[in-house]
Amino acid sequence: MRHTALITGASSGIGLAIARELARVGVDVVLVARDEERLQALAASLDTGAEVLAADLLTHDGLEAVAARLAQRDRPIDILVSNAGFGLAAPFHESTIEDERRLHELLSFVPLRLAHAALPGMRERGRGWILTVASFAAFIPFGTYSAAKSHAVNLSRAIRSRYADDGIRATALCPGFVHTEFHDRMGIVEDGPAWMWASAEDVARRGVRGLRRNQPVVHSDRRFAAIAKGLQLVPDTWQGSLINAYRD
């Protein structure tokens, strides 16, 4: 049976890598992002069925257009990949509240809205896969970005718990540092030990594999998984001090 996946933020970074990885294993794709030109170029490069849906998910019309595509019964979406996102370089007390609102809408509400649109059809068909791209930041007190990504992880866990008996699988992909355009857009220079950094292609492979294996959470590698568990024993104030020291 041939499946179709809808990927948000598919024009670059992890989203683009996931689209290519799904196409590589024979999945048709619906590519969602704001940059239609990039999406068309990606669609032309794939050896699988590819549909382009240019939409700004931070607008009502854009979000609802994607939700409507997910809800179509005659062209079902079997796999939802919620990946679109951005970060803020400014600390919370210096960022604008408008930027904070946009951040939390895109990282928290948009995945919720799209899952809400996709689930009825998935339940009717008795199958479905939802991959939510969160972050290792979900496990540390790293500003409001962490708060939004914690929501993404727990949304995935809630879907997984509530709808497992309906044949629906949900996985939260929680990469650490990844070589993408993400940091460039924030104006942040990539630094730190080489082992901390992964390629978008490797993260995509791990995410798709984790979804197929029905893993609840997927990290960049075993080291990040171990660190995430170990941090549960470390007080937030200590973690905050370590993070601030690294920033300085």
MOGICOR-V734083 format. One record per pair of residues at least 24 apart in sequence whose ideal C-beta (glycine too) atoms are under 10 Angstrom apart, sorted by the first residue. I is the first residue (numbers start at 1). J is the second residue. D is the distance in whole Angstrom. If there is no record, write none. Layout:
<<I & J & D> <I & J & D>>
//
This chain:
<<1 & 78 & 9> <1 & 127 & 9> <2 & 26 & 7> <2 & 27 & 8> <2 & 28 & 6> <2 & 48 & 9> <2 & 49 & 8> <2 & 78 & 9> <3 & 27 & 5> <3 & 28 & 7> <3 & 29 & 10> <3 & 76 & 9> <3 & 77 & 9> <3 & 78 & 4> <3 & 79 & 6> <3 & 127 & 9> <3 & 128 & 10> <3 & 129 & 8> <4 & 28 & 4> <4 & 29 & 7> <4 & 30 & 7> <4 & 48 & 10> <4 & 49 & 7> <4 & 51 & 8> <4 & 75 & 7> <4 & 76 & 7> <4 & 77 & 6> <4 & 78 & 6> <4 & 79 & 7> <5 & 29 & 5> <5 & 30 & 7> <5 & 31 & 10> <5 & 48 & 10> <5 & 77 & 7> <5 & 78 & 7> <5 & 79 & 4> <5 & 80 & 7> <5 & 81 & 6> <5 & 129 & 8> <5 & 131 & 9> <5 & 208 & 9> <5 & 211 & 10> <6 & 30 & 4> <6 & 31 & 8> <6 & 32 & 6> <6 & 51 & 9> <6 & 53 & 8> <6 & 66 & 7> <6 & 69 & 7> <6 & 70 & 6> <6 & 77 & 5> <6 & 78 & 9> <6 & 79 & 7> <6 & 80 & 6> <6 & 81 & 7> <6 & 82 & 9> <6 & 114 & 8> <6 & 117 & 10> <6 & 118 & 8> <7 & 31 & 6> <7 & 32 & 6> <7 & 33 & 9> <7 & 42 & 10> <7 & 79 & 8> <7 & 80 & 8> <7 & 81 & 4> <7 & 82 & 9> <7 & 83 & 6> <7 & 84 & 9> <7 & 131 & 9> <7 & 133 & 10> <8 & 32 & 5> <8 & 33 & 7> <8 & 53 & 9> <8 & 55 & 9> <8 & 57 & 6> <8 & 63 & 10> <8 & 66 & 7> <8 & 80 & 9> <8 & 81 & 7> <8 & 82 & 6> <8 & 83 & 5> <8 & 84 & 4> <8 & 85 & 9> <8 & 106 & 9> <8 & 110 & 7> <8 & 111 & 8> <8 & 114 & 7> <8 & 133 & 9> <9 & 33 & 6> <9 & 34 & 9> <9 & 57 & 8> <9 & 81 & 9> <9 & 82 & 8> <9 & 83 & 4> <9 & 84 & 3> <9 & 85 & 6> <9 & 86 & 9> <9 & 106 & 9> <9 & 110 & 10> <9 & 133 & 8> <10 & 35 & 10> <10 & 38 & 9> <10 & 39 & 7> <10 & 42 & 7> <10 & 43 & 9> <10 & 50 & 10> <10 & 52 & 9> <10 & 53 & 9> <10 & 81 & 8> <10 & 83 & 7> <10 & 84 & 8> <11 & 35 & 5> <11 & 36 & 9> <11 & 37 & 9> <11 & 38 & 4> <11 & 39 & 6> <11 & 40 & 10> <11 & 41 & 9> <11 & 42 & 7> <11 & 52 & 10> <11 & 54 & 9> <11 & 84 & 9> <11 & 181 & 10> <12 & 38 & 7> <12 & 42 & 9> <12 & 180 & 7> <12 & 181 & 5> <12 & 182 & 9> <12 & 185 & 9> <12 & 200 & 9> <13 & 83 & 8> <13 & 84 & 10> <13 & 85 & 9> <13 & 133 & 9> <13 & 178 & 7> <13 & 179 & 9> <13 & 180 & 4> <13 & 181 & 6> <13 & 182 & 6> <13 & 185 & 10> <13 & 200 & 5> <13 & 203 & 9> <13 & 204 & 10> <14 & 81 & 9> <14 & 83 & 6> <14 & 85 & 9> <14 & 133 & 6> <14 & 173 & 8> <14 & 175 & 7> <14 & 178 & 6> <14 & 180 & 6> <14 & 182 & 8> <14 & 198 & 10> <14 & 199 & 10> <14 & 200 & 5> <14 & 201 & 9> <14 & 203 & 6> <14 & 204 & 6> <14 & 207 & 8> <15 & 42 & 10> <15 & 81 & 7> <15 & 82 & 10> <15 & 83 & 4> <15 & 84 & 7> <15 & 85 & 9> <15 & 133 & 8> <15 & 180 & 9> <15 & 200 & 9> <15 & 204 & 9> <16 & 42 & 6> <16 & 83 & 9> <16 & 180 & 9> <16 & 181 & 10> <16 & 200 & 7> <16 & 201 & 9> <16 & 204 & 8> <17 & 83 & 10> <17 & 178 & 9> <17 & 180 & 9> <17 & 199 & 8> <17 & 200 & 4> <17 & 201 & 5> <17 & 202 & 8> <17 & 203 & 7> <17 & 204 & 4> <17 & 205 & 8> <17 & 207 & 9> <17 & 208 & 10> <18 & 79 & 10> <18 & 81 & 6> <18 & 83 & 7> <18 & 131 & 7> <18 & 133 & 8> <18 & 173 & 9> <18 & 200 & 8> <18 & 201 & 10> <18 & 203 & 8> <18 & 204 & 4> <18 & 205 & 9> <18 & 207 & 6> <18 & 208 & 7> <18 & 211 & 10> <19 & 43 & 9> <19 & 45 & 10> <19 & 46 & 7> <19 & 48 & 10> <19 & 50 & 8> <19 & 81 & 8> <19 & 83 & 9> <19 & 204 & 8> <20 & 45 & 8> <20 & 46 & 7> <20 & 47 & 10> <20 & 48 & 10> <20 & 200 & 9> <20 & 201 & 8> <20 & 204 & 7> <21 & 200 & 10> <21 & 201 & 7> <21 & 203 & 10> <21 & 204 & 4> <21 & 205 & 6> <21 & 206 & 10> <21 & 207 & 8> <21 & 208 & 5> <21 & 209 & 9> <22 & 46 & 9> <22 & 48 & 8> <22 & 79 & 7> <22 & 81 & 8> <22 & 131 & 10> <22 & 204 & 8> <22 & 207 & 10> <22 & 208 & 6> <22 & 211 & 10> <23 & 47 & 7> <23 & 48 & 4> <23 & 49 & 9> <23 & 50 & 7> <24 & 48 & 8> <24 & 204 & 10> <24 & 205 & 9> <24 & 208 & 9> <25 & 205 & 10> <25 & 208 & 7> <25 & 209 & 10> <25 & 212 & 9> <27 & 78 & 8> <27 & 79 & 7> <27 & 129 & 10> <27 & 208 & 9> <28 & 75 & 10> <28 & 77 & 10> <28 & 78 & 9> <28 & 79 & 10> <29 & 79 & 9> <29 & 81 & 9> <30 & 66 & 9> <30 & 69 & 7> <30 & 70 & 9> <30 & 75 & 9> <30 & 77 & 7> <30 & 79 & 10> <30 & 80 & 10> <30 & 81 & 10> <32 & 57 & 8> <32 & 62 & 9> <32 & 65 & 9> <32 & 66 & 6> <32 & 69 & 8> <32 & 70 & 10> <32 & 81 & 9> <32 & 82 & 10> <32 & 83 & 9> <32 & 84 & 7> <32 & 114 & 9> <33 & 57 & 9> <33 & 83 & 9> <33 & 84 & 7> <34 & 58 & 9> <34 & 59 & 10> <34 & 62 & 8> <34 & 84 & 9> <51 & 75 & 9> <55 & 84 & 10> <56 & 84 & 10> <57 & 82 & 10> <57 & 84 & 6> <57 & 85 & 10> <57 & 105 & 8> <57 & 106 & 6> <57 & 109 & 9> <57 & 110 & 5> <57 & 111 & 10> <57 & 113 & 9> <57 & 114 & 8> <58 & 84 & 9> <58 & 86 & 10> <58 & 101 & 9> <58 & 102 & 6> <58 & 103 & 10> <58 & 105 & 6> <58 & 106 & 6> <58 & 109 & 10> <58 & 110 & 8> <62 & 110 & 10> <63 & 105 & 9> <63 & 106 & 10> <63 & 109 & 9> <63 & 110 & 6> <63 & 113 & 6> <63 & 114 & 8> <63 & 117 & 9> <64 & 113 & 8> <64 & 117 & 9> <66 & 110 & 9> <66 & 113 & 9> <66 & 114 & 6> <66 & 117 & 8> <67 & 110 & 10> <67 & 113 & 6> <67 & 114 & 6> <67 & 115 & 10> <67 & 116 & 8> <67 & 117 & 4> <67 & 118 & 8> <68 & 117 & 7> <69 & 114 & 10> <69 & 117 & 8> <69 & 118 & 10> <70 & 113 & 9> <70 & 114 & 6> <70 & 115 & 9> <70 & 116 & 9> <70 & 117 & 4> <70 & 118 & 4> <70 & 119 & 9> <70 & 120 & 9> <70 & 121 & 7> <70 & 122 & 9> <71 & 114 & 10> <71 & 116 & 9> <71 & 117 & 5> <71 & 118 & 7> <71 & 119 & 10> <71 & 120 & 7> <71 & 121 & 6> <72 & 117 & 10> <72 & 121 & 8> <73 & 120 & 9> <73 & 121 & 6> <73 & 124 & 8> <73 & 125 & 9> <76 & 118 & 9> <76 & 121 & 6> <76 & 122 & 8> <76 & 124 & 9> <76 & 125 & 6> <76 & 127 & 10> <76 & 128 & 9> <77 & 114 & 10> <77 & 117 & 9> <77 & 118 & 6> <77 & 121 & 7> <77 & 122 & 8> <77 & 128 & 8> <77 & 129 & 10> <78 & 118 & 9> <78 & 121 & 9> <78 & 122 & 8> <78 & 125 & 8> <78 & 127 & 7> <78 & 128 & 6> <78 & 129 & 7> <79 & 118 & 9> <79 & 122 & 10> <79 & 127 & 10> <79 & 128 & 7> <79 & 129 & 4> <79 & 130 & 8> <79 & 131 & 7> <79 & 169 & 9> <79 & 208 & 9> <79 & 211 & 8> <80 & 111 & 9> <80 & 114 & 6> <80 & 115 & 7> <80 & 117 & 9> <80 & 118 & 5> <80 & 119 & 9> <80 & 122 & 8> <80 & 128 & 8> <80 & 129 & 7> <80 & 130 & 5> <80 & 131 & 7> <80 & 132 & 8> <80 & 170 & 9> <81 & 111 & 10> <81 & 114 & 10> <81 & 129 & 9> <81 & 130 & 8> <81 & 131 & 5> <81 & 132 & 8> <81 & 133 & 7> <81 & 171 & 10> <81 & 173 & 9> <81 & 204 & 10> <81 & 207 & 8> <81 & 208 & 9> <81 & 211 & 9> <82 & 106 & 10> <82 & 107 & 9> <82 & 110 & 7> <82 & 111 & 4> <82 & 112 & 9> <82 & 113 & 9> <82 & 114 & 6> <82 & 115 & 7> <82 & 118 & 10> <82 & 130 & 7> <82 & 131 & 7> <82 & 132 & 5> <82 & 133 & 7> <82 & 134 & 9> <82 & 152 & 8> <82 & 155 & 9> <82 & 156 & 9> <82 & 172 & 10> <82 & 173 & 10> <83 & 111 & 9> <83 & 131 & 8> <83 & 132 & 8> <83 & 133 & 4> <83 & 134 & 10> <83 & 173 & 8> <83 & 204 & 10> <83 & 207 & 9> <84 & 110 & 7> <84 & 111 & 9> <84 & 114 & 10> <84 & 133 & 9> <85 & 110 & 9> <85 & 111 & 9> <85 & 133 & 7> <85 & 134 & 9> <85 & 135 & 8> <85 & 145 & 9> <85 & 148 & 8> <85 & 149 & 9> <85 & 152 & 9> <85 & 182 & 8> <86 & 145 & 9> <86 & 182 & 7> <86 & 185 & 6> <86 & 186 & 8> <87 & 135 & 9> <87 & 137 & 9> <87 & 142 & 10> <87 & 143 & 9> <87 & 144 & 10> <87 & 145 & 5> <87 & 148 & 9> <87 & 149 & 10> <87 & 182 & 7> <87 & 183 & 8> <87 & 185 & 8> <87 & 186 & 5> <87 & 188 & 8> <88 & 143 & 8> <88 & 144 & 8> <88 & 145 & 7> <88 & 186 & 7> <89 & 183 & 9> <89 & 185 & 9> <89 & 186 & 4> <89 & 187 & 6> <89 & 188 & 6> <90 & 143 & 9> <90 & 186 & 9> <90 & 187 & 10> <91 & 143 & 7> <91 & 144 & 9> <91 & 244 & 10> <91 & 247 & 9> <92 & 143 & 6> <92 & 144 & 6> <92 & 145 & 10> <92 & 147 & 10> <95 & 143 & 9> <95 & 144 & 8> <99 & 144 & 10> <100 & 143 & 10> <100 & 144 & 6> <100 & 145 & 10> <100 & 148 & 9> <103 & 143 & 10> <103 & 144 & 7> <103 & 145 & 7> <103 & 147 & 10> <103 & 148 & 6> <104 & 144 & 7> <104 & 145 & 9> <104 & 147 & 8> <104 & 148 & 5> <104 & 151 & 8> <105 & 148 & 9> <106 & 148 & 8> <107 & 132 & 10> <107 & 133 & 10> <107 & 134 & 9> <107 & 135 & 9> <107 & 144 & 9> <107 & 145 & 8> <107 & 147 & 9> <107 & 148 & 4> <107 & 149 & 6> <107 & 150 & 10> <107 & 151 & 7> <107 & 152 & 6> <108 & 147 & 8> <108 & 148 & 5> <108 & 149 & 9> <108 & 150 & 9> <108 & 151 & 4> <108 & 152 & 7> <108 & 155 & 8> <109 & 148 & 10> <109 & 151 & 9> <110 & 152 & 10> <111 & 148 & 10> <111 & 151 & 8> <111 & 152 & 6> <111 & 155 & 6> <111 & 156 & 8> <111 & 159 & 10> <112 & 151 & 8> <112 & 152 & 9> <112 & 155 & 6> <112 & 158 & 10> <112 & 159 & 10> <115 & 155 & 7> <115 & 156 & 9> <115 & 158 & 10> <115 & 159 & 6> <115 & 163 & 10> <115 & 168 & 10> <115 & 170 & 8> <116 & 159 & 10> <118 & 159 & 10> <118 & 168 & 9> <119 & 159 & 7> <119 & 162 & 9> <119 & 163 & 7> <119 & 166 & 8> <119 & 168 & 7> <122 & 159 & 10> <122 & 163 & 8> <122 & 166 & 7> <122 & 167 & 8> <122 & 168 & 5> <122 & 169 & 10> <123 & 163 & 7> <123 & 165 & 10> <123 & 166 & 5> <123 & 167 & 8> <123 & 168 & 7> <124 & 166 & 9> <125 & 166 & 9> <125 & 167 & 8> <125 & 168 & 10> <126 & 166 & 7> <126 & 167 & 4> <126 & 168 & 9> <127 & 166 & 9> <127 & 167 & 5> <127 & 168 & 7> <127 & 169 & 9> <128 & 159 & 10> <128 & 163 & 8> <128 & 166 & 8> <128 & 167 & 7> <128 & 168 & 4> <128 & 169 & 7> <128 & 170 & 9> <129 & 167 & 10> <129 & 168 & 7> <129 & 169 & 5> <129 & 170 & 8> <129 & 171 & 8> <129 & 208 & 10> <129 & 211 & 5> <129 & 212 & 8> <129 & 214 & 9> <130 & 155 & 9> <130 & 156 & 7> <130 & 159 & 6> <130 & 160 & 8> <130 & 163 & 9> <130 & 168 & 7> <130 & 169 & 7> <130 & 170 & 5> <130 & 171 & 7> <130 & 172 & 9> <130 & 211 & 8> <131 & 156 & 8> <131 & 169 & 9> <131 & 170 & 8> <131 & 171 & 5> <131 & 172 & 8> <131 & 173 & 6> <131 & 204 & 10> <131 & 207 & 6> <131 & 208 & 8> <131 & 210 & 8> <131 & 211 & 5> <131 & 218 & 9> <132 & 156 & 5> <132 & 157 & 10> <132 & 159 & 8> <132 & 170 & 7> <132 & 171 & 7> <132 & 172 & 5> <132 & 173 & 7> <132 & 174 & 9> <132 & 207 & 10> <133 & 171 & 10> <133 & 172 & 8> <133 & 173 & 5> <133 & 174 & 8> <133 & 175 & 8> <133 & 203 & 9> <133 & 204 & 10> <133 & 207 & 7> <133 & 218 & 10> <134 & 171 & 10> <134 & 172 & 5> <134 & 173 & 6> <134 & 174 & 5> <134 & 175 & 9> <134 & 217 & 8> <134 & 218 & 10> <135 & 172 & 9> <135 & 173 & 9> <135 & 174 & 6> <135 & 175 & 7> <135 & 176 & 8> <135 & 177 & 10> <135 & 178 & 9> <135 & 182 & 10> <136 & 174 & 5> <136 & 175 & 6> <136 & 176 & 4> <136 & 177 & 8> <136 & 178 & 10> <136 & 196 & 10> <136 & 219 & 7> <136 & 220 & 7> <136 & 224 & 6> <136 & 225 & 9> <136 & 227 & 8> <136 & 228 & 7> <136 & 231 & 10> <137 & 174 & 8> <137 & 175 & 10> <137 & 176 & 9> <137 & 243 & 10> <138 & 172 & 8> <138 & 174 & 6> <138 & 217 & 9> <138 & 228 & 9> <139 & 174 & 7> <139 & 217 & 9> <139 & 219 & 9> <139 & 224 & 9> <139 & 225 & 10> <139 & 227 & 8> <139 & 228 & 4> <139 & 229 & 9> <139 & 230 & 10> <139 & 231 & 6> <139 & 232 & 8> <139 & 239 & 9> <140 & 227 & 9> <140 & 228 & 8> <140 & 231 & 6> <140 & 234 & 9> <140 & 236 & 9> <140 & 239 & 6> <140 & 240 & 9> <140 & 242 & 9> <140 & 243 & 7> <141 & 231 & 10> <141 & 236 & 5> <141 & 237 & 9> <141 & 238 & 10> <141 & 239 & 6> <141 & 240 & 5> <141 & 243 & 7> <142 & 239 & 9> <142 & 240 & 9> <142 & 243 & 6> <142 & 247 & 10> <143 & 243 & 9> <146 & 243 & 10> <149 & 174 & 8> <153 & 216 & 9> <153 & 217 & 7> <156 & 216 & 8> <156 & 217 & 8> <157 & 216 & 7> <157 & 217 & 8> <160 & 214 & 9> <160 & 216 & 6> <160 & 217 & 10> <161 & 216 & 9> <164 & 214 & 9> <169 & 210 & 10> <169 & 211 & 7> <169 & 212 & 9> <169 & 213 & 9> <169 & 214 & 5> <169 & 215 & 9> <169 & 216 & 9> <170 & 211 & 9> <170 & 214 & 9> <170 & 216 & 8> <171 & 207 & 7> <171 & 208 & 9> <171 & 209 & 10> <171 & 210 & 5> <171 & 211 & 5> <171 & 212 & 9> <171 & 213 & 9> <171 & 214 & 7> <171 & 215 & 6> <171 & 216 & 7> <171 & 217 & 7> <171 & 218 & 6> <172 & 207 & 9> <172 & 210 & 9> <172 & 215 & 9> <172 & 216 & 7> <172 & 217 & 5> <172 & 218 & 7> <172 & 219 & 10> <173 & 203 & 7> <173 & 204 & 9> <173 & 206 & 7> <173 & 207 & 4> <173 & 208 & 9> <173 & 210 & 7> <173 & 211 & 8> <173 & 215 & 9> <173 & 217 & 8> <173 & 218 & 5> <173 & 219 & 8> <173 & 220 & 9> <174 & 203 & 10> <174 & 207 & 9> <174 & 217 & 6> <174 & 218 & 7> <174 & 219 & 5> <174 & 220 & 8> <174 & 224 & 8> <174 & 225 & 9> <174 & 228 & 7> <175 & 200 & 9> <175 & 202 & 9> <175 & 203 & 5> <175 & 204 & 10> <175 & 206 & 8> <175 & 207 & 8> <175 & 218 & 8> <175 & 219 & 7> <175 & 220 & 5> <175 & 221 & 9> <175 & 224 & 8> <176 & 203 & 9> <176 & 219 & 7> <176 & 220 & 5> <176 & 221 & 8> <176 & 223 & 9> <176 & 224 & 5> <176 & 227 & 8> <176 & 228 & 9> <177 & 220 & 8> <177 & 224 & 9> <178 & 202 & 9> <178 & 203 & 6> <178 & 204 & 10> <178 & 220 & 7> <179 & 203 & 10> <191 & 246 & 9> <192 & 246 & 8> <195 & 220 & 10> <195 & 221 & 8> <195 & 223 & 7> <195 & 224 & 10> <196 & 220 & 8> <196 & 221 & 10> <196 & 223 & 9> <196 & 224 & 8> <198 & 224 & 9>>
//
